[in-house]
Amino acid sequence: MDDDTSYSVHSAHSPHSPHSLHSIGELARLTGLTVRTIRFWSDTGVVPPTTRTPAGYRLYGPDALARLGLVRTLRDLGVGLPVIRQVLEREITVPEVAAVHAEALDVQIRTLRLRQAVLRAVAGRGSTPEELELMHKLATLCDQERRRLIGEFIDTTFEGLDVDPDFLASMRNGMPRLPEDPSPEQLDAWVELAELVQDEEFRAGIRRAAEDQTRAWQESGQPDGERTKGAAQAIKERTAEAREAGIAPDAPEARPVVDEIAAVLAEVSRREDGPEFRAWLLERLETGNDPRYGRYWRLVAVINGWALPDMEPATQWFTAALRAQVRG
């Protein structure tokens, strides 16, 4: 027989007395839960009746109120009824349940943040349905899959080349590491980077630059790493001064800057500075001056939260100034 929600049997005590018995209807009024919910929880065994009337109506003791309160709290936290039953029967503890579900919520939160970042990036890009699908696919790659994608780009692009070990080390150490809760900017940068490293034209351009650099080393020997860093710093500082002073690369005032930098680079390259060296140097700079390479490192910097690289403006100014002298 189904429960009579209006049926109740009480002792002479108040409804909250430890000796009170309540019908489902009374429990619903006392807890704010629906009769249907309480009946379902009762049928699953998490809130069993204390007894039944001769007519078969279920009656619940005072502990039912406490059990209903706990069940409602755990259900609000996403805990399933089978686990709740284990808690109530003391098979597992509340802290154990809390720890497991807190970890599960961490995963759900990260997933939701990632979805949010994808949607914001798509909204910012004005992506097509195809781009949305690709972006979601790339965004949901695990860290190992992302590293494999970039590692395959490095291995394939520089395979068989006797490139500078320090250069290869910098490429591998500059592996993009997308955080668990990326910003839309980081996610957008990762998607663009993933697309870039799969671009065959980009790969071919980077390989040509590496081949040219290898030939240059074979001609003049491997440059000293520390002296190369010093030369790069000199280029950055001197061109920054020129740019801040408003000196255009093709202006006469640019000549002393070019002369100073060219002398430093000639020493690093173990060559004699002069017209022949400067023509050779310009060819090296133009061969390796693929703007997408600079873009690669800017994207990595955004993904990893690094300071943006600032060498590119210096290289561009010096290349333009050197070109003006050599071909001017």
Residue, then its C-alpha position, 0 to 999 in steps of 0.5 A: m500500500d502506498d504511503d498516506t502522506s497525511y497519516s501520523v502517529h505521535s506520542a504525547h511529545s512534540p513533533h521533534s521529540p525523540h519518541s516522535l514518528h512521522s509520515i512522509g507528508e510530515l517529513a516533507r513539511l519539516t524539511g522542505l523536501t518533496v514527498r516524491t523525493i523522500r519516497f524515492w530516497s526511502d525506496t533506495g534505502v538511504v532513509p528507511p522507515t522506522t516502522r509501518t502502521p497496520a495498514g502498511y503506511r511507512l513511519y519515520g523516527p526522529d533520526a530520519l530528519a538528520r539523515l534527510g539533512l545529510v542526504r540533501t547536503l551530499r546530493d547538493l554536492g554531487v554525491g551519488l545515492p550508493v555512496i551516500r548509503q555507504v556513508l550512512e552505514r559507516e562503510i566509508t567516512v564523510p572526509e573520504v567522500a569529501a576528498v574524492h569529490a573535491e578532486a572530481l570537482d577540480v577536474q570539472i572546474r578545469t574542464l569548464r574553465l577550458r571550455q570557457a576559454v575556448l568559447r571566448a577565444v572563438a568569440g574573439r576570433g570570429s571562428t567558423p564551425e570548422e575552426l571551432e572544432l579544430m580549436h576545441k581539439l587542440a585545446t583539449l590535448c593533454d600536456q603529453e600530447r602537446r609536448r609530442l606535437i612540438g617535439e615532432f616539429i623540432d625533430t622533423t625540422f632539424e633532422g640530419l642537420d648539424v645545428d648548434p646544440d645550444f640552439l636545439a636545447s633552447m628550442r626544447n627548453g622553450m616547450p609551451r606549457l599550457p596551464e590547467d586554467p588558461s586565459p583566452e589569450q593563452l589558449d588562442a596562442w596555443v591554437e595558433l602555435a599548434e597550427l604554425v608548427q604544422d605548417e609545411e611552409f613554416r617548417a621549410g623556412i626554418r629548416r632553410a635558415a638552419e641549413d644556412q647557419t650550419r654552412a656559415w659555421q662550417e666556413s668560419g667555425q662554431p662561434d663562442g656561445e658567450r661571445t654570441k650572447g654578448a654580440a646579441q646584447a650589443i645589437k639590442e642596446r645600440t639599436a634601441e638607442a638609435r630607435e629611441a633617438g629617432i634614427a631611421p635605418d637608412a639615415p646617415e646617422a645609422r652608419p656609426v651604429v652599423d659599423e660598431i655592430a658589424a665589427v662585433l659580429a665580424e669578431v664573433s664570426r672570425r672574419e674580417d670586417g669589410p664590404e665582403f663580410r657585410a654582404w655575407l652577413l646581410e645574406r645570413l640575416e635575410t635568410g634567417n629573418d622569417p617573421r614567423y620564427g619571432r612569432y613562434w617565440r612570442l606565442v610560446a612566451v604568452i602560453n608560458g607567461w614569460a616576458l615577451p622577447d624583444m630581440e626582433p625589433a633590434t634585428q629588423w632595424f639592424t638588417a634594414a640599416l645594413r641593407a641600406q649600406v650594402r645595397g644603398 
